[in-house]
Amino acid sequence: MRRGVERLKRGRAGGDGDLKEAFDVFDGNKDGLITVEELGLVLSSLGFTEGKKLEDCKEMIRKVDMDGDGMVNFDEFKKMMRAGLGRIIPVS
């Protein structure tokens, strides 16, 4: 996880391959979905205050949760990284 977090900090998550690596960092239990808790854990480890409030993470997920399951799959993650979260974590 540390290597993936460092990649995100340096803003090296851009193409689909890089985004998949980044997704895997967030997907702590490797079930193919990012939960609110997993999102908060990684954002906090990156030093972002957005990860400290569960409600902030819920809102980030709500904005991209196309299927309404309350979690983020890879396609939704790509959308999140290229839109909202991309402003928090640089995506080239």
Order of alpha helices (4+ residues) and beta strands (2+ residues): alpha-alpha-alpha-alpha-alpha
